[in-house]
Amino acid sequence: MLKKKQTSLKRKSIRLKKYDYSQNNAYFLTICTKNRQPFLGKVINSHIKLTEMGKTVKSFWLKIPEHFDNLELDEFTVMPNHLHGIIIIIRNSETAVGVRNFEPLPQRNKYQHIIPKSISSIVLSYKASVKRWCNKNNFHEFNWQRNYFERVIRNERELIAVRDYIRNNPTNWRKDEYFNG
C-alpha cells in the first residue's frame, strides 16, 4: 500500500514572537516585487528613474499617513524591484480600529485578526491598494512578493544607519544580485 505524501505547508513566521508591531517604534521595511521583477524603474548613474508603476508605488507610499493616523513616514526609496522605507508608529490607545490579517496562528491552521494599525495591517493595505491600481490600469503582470521584510529599529544610532543605507541604495545598486545592467 502506498503512503500518501504529506504536503502540509507550514510557513515559518519571520516576525518576532510575541512582539506587538503596533507599538511606538521605528520600523525598517523592504517590500519586493514578485520574483524581483524590475517593474518600478531603472538605476542610471546612481539615480533611480521610475516607471509609471514606480511613480505610483511612490505616490501610494506617500499617502499612507492619510489612511493611518498613527504613523509618520521617514526616509524611503523606490528601487527597480523593491521599496525600502522607515515607518514610525506613534500610537495611542484610542487610535485602534479593527482590521483583518492573514497570518497563521502558531499552533493552529486558523487565521487571526491582526493588531489594528500595526505594521502588518499597514503593509497589507498598501500592497493591496497598489495592486488594485495596477489591475485597473492594465498592469496585470505586476505583483508583490508574498511577504515583506521588517526590522525593529531599536535606537538612534541604528535609525541613522538605516537612513544612510536607504539613501545610498541607488548608488549601491550595481552590487545588488538582481542588478540587470
C-alpha positions as CSV (number, residue, x, y, z in Angstrom):
1,M,0.0,0.0,0.0
2,L,1.3,3.4,-1.0
3,K,1.7,6.0,1.7
4,K,0.2,9.3,0.9
5,K,2.9,12.0,0.9
6,Q,2.2,14.8,3.4
7,T,2.1,18.2,1.6
8,S,1.3,20.3,4.6
9,L,2.8,23.7,4.1
10,K,3.7,25.1,7.4
11,R,5.3,28.5,6.8
12,K,7.6,29.7,9.5
13,S,6.9,33.3,10.6
14,I,9.7,35.7,10.1
15,R,8.2,38.1,12.7
16,L,9.5,38.4,16.3
17,K,7.5,36.1,18.6
18,K,5.1,37.9,20.9
19,Y,6.2,41.4,19.6
20,D,3.4,44.0,19.3
21,Y,4.1,45.5,15.8
22,S,1.6,48.3,16.6
23,Q,3.6,49.8,19.5
24,N,5.5,53.0,19.3
25,N,8.7,52.4,17.4
26,A,10.5,52.9,14.1
27,Y,10.4,50.0,11.6
28,F,12.6,49.4,8.6
29,L,10.6,47.8,5.8
30,T,11.5,46.2,2.5
31,I,8.7,45.3,0.1
32,C,9.7,43.4,-3.1
33,T,8.1,42.8,-6.4
34,K,7.2,39.2,-7.2
35,N,10.3,37.3,-8.4
36,R,12.2,40.6,-8.0
37,Q,11.0,41.8,-11.4
38,P,12.2,45.3,-12.2
39,F,8.8,46.8,-12.8
40,L,9.4,50.0,-10.8
41,G,12.3,51.7,-12.6
42,K,16.0,51.6,-13.5
43,V,19.0,53.0,-11.8
44,I,21.0,55.3,-14.1
45,N,24.2,56.9,-12.8
46,S,23.3,56.1,-9.2
47,H,19.8,57.8,-9.6
48,I,16.5,56.0,-9.9
49,K,14.4,56.6,-13.0
50,L,10.9,55.5,-12.0
51,T,8.5,53.9,-14.5
52,E,4.8,54.8,-14.3
53,M,4.3,51.9,-11.9
54,G,7.3,53.1,-9.8
55,K,5.8,56.6,-9.6
56,T,2.5,55.1,-8.5
57,V,4.3,53.0,-5.8
58,K,6.0,56.1,-4.5
59,S,2.7,58.1,-4.6
60,F,0.8,55.5,-2.7
61,W,3.6,55.2,-0.1
62,L,3.4,59.0,0.5
63,K,-0.4,58.7,1.0
64,I,-0.1,56.1,3.8
65,P,-0.4,58.7,6.6
66,E,-3.8,59.8,5.1
67,H,-5.1,56.3,5.9
68,F,-3.2,55.6,9.1
69,D,-3.2,58.5,11.6
70,N,-0.9,56.7,14.0
71,L,2.3,57.0,12.0
72,E,4.9,59.1,10.3
73,L,6.9,58.3,7.2
74,D,10.7,58.7,7.4
75,E,13.4,58.0,4.8
76,F,12.4,55.8,1.8
77,T,13.4,54.9,-1.7
78,V,11.8,53.1,-4.6
79,M,14.2,50.8,-6.4
80,P,13.7,48.8,-9.6
81,N,12.3,45.7,-7.8
82,H,11.7,46.8,-4.2
83,L,10.9,49.7,-1.9
84,H,12.8,50.5,1.3
85,G,11.1,52.7,3.9
86,I,11.0,53.6,7.6
87,I,7.6,53.9,9.3
88,I,7.5,55.4,12.8
89,I,4.4,54.4,14.7
90,I,3.2,57.0,17.2
91,R,0.1,55.2,18.5
92,N,-2.0,55.9,21.5
93,S,-4.7,53.6,22.9
94,E,-7.6,55.4,21.3
95,T,-6.4,55.1,17.7
96,A,-7.3,51.4,17.2
97,V,-9.9,50.1,14.8
98,G,-10.4,46.5,13.6
99,V,-8.6,45.1,10.6
100,R,-8.2,41.5,9.5
101,N,-4.9,39.8,8.9
102,F,-4.0,36.5,7.2
103,E,-1.1,35.4,9.3
104,P,-1.4,31.9,10.7
105,L,-1.7,31.4,14.4
106,P,1.4,29.5,15.7
107,Q,-0.4,26.3,16.8
108,R,-3.5,26.2,14.6
109,N,-4.4,26.3,10.9
110,K,-6.8,29.2,11.6
111,Y,-6.4,32.8,10.8
112,Q,-6.3,35.6,13.3
113,H,-7.1,39.3,13.5
114,I,-4.0,41.4,13.2
115,I,-3.3,44.1,15.7
116,P,-5.1,47.2,14.3
117,K,-2.8,49.8,12.8
118,S,0.1,47.5,13.1
119,I,2.9,47.2,10.5
120,S,1.2,44.1,9.1
121,S,-2.1,46.0,8.5
122,I,-0.3,49.0,7.0
123,V,1.8,46.8,4.6
124,L,-1.2,44.7,3.7
125,S,-3.3,47.7,2.9
126,Y,-0.5,49.4,1.0
127,K,0.3,46.4,-1.2
128,A,-3.4,45.7,-1.9
129,S,-4.0,49.4,-2.9
130,V,-1.1,49.3,-5.4
131,K,-2.2,46.0,-6.8
132,R,-5.8,47.3,-7.3
133,W,-4.4,50.3,-9.1
134,C,-2.3,48.1,-11.3
135,N,-5.3,45.9,-12.2
136,K,-7.4,48.9,-13.1
137,N,-4.6,50.4,-15.3
138,N,-3.6,47.3,-17.3
139,F,-0.5,46.4,-15.3
140,H,-1.9,42.9,-14.7
141,E,1.6,41.3,-14.8
142,F,2.7,43.2,-11.7
143,N,2.5,41.5,-8.3
144,W,4.2,41.8,-4.9
145,Q,6.3,39.2,-3.2
146,R,4.0,37.3,-0.7
147,N,5.7,38.6,2.4
148,Y,7.8,41.6,3.3
149,F,10.9,42.1,5.4
150,E,10.8,44.3,8.6
151,R,13.3,45.2,11.3
152,V,12.5,47.0,14.5
153,I,14.9,49.9,14.8
154,R,15.9,49.9,18.4
155,N,17.9,53.1,18.9
156,E,19.0,56.4,17.3
157,R,22.3,55.0,16.1
158,E,20.5,52.2,14.2
159,L,18.0,54.7,12.8
160,I,20.8,56.9,11.4
161,A,22.5,53.8,9.9
162,V,19.2,52.6,8.2
163,R,18.6,56.1,6.8
164,D,22.1,56.1,5.3
165,Y,21.5,52.6,3.9
166,I,18.3,53.7,2.2
167,R,19.8,56.9,0.8
168,N,22.7,55.0,-0.6
169,N,20.7,52.2,-2.1
170,P,20.7,53.6,-5.6
171,T,24.4,54.2,-5.5
172,N,25.0,50.5,-4.4
173,W,22.5,49.1,-7.0
174,R,25.4,47.7,-9.2
175,K,26.3,45.4,-6.2
176,D,22.7,44.0,-6.0
177,E,22.4,40.4,-7.0
178,Y,19.3,41.4,-9.1
179,F,21.1,44.2,-11.0
180,N,20.4,43.8,-14.7
181,G,22.6,46.5,-16.2
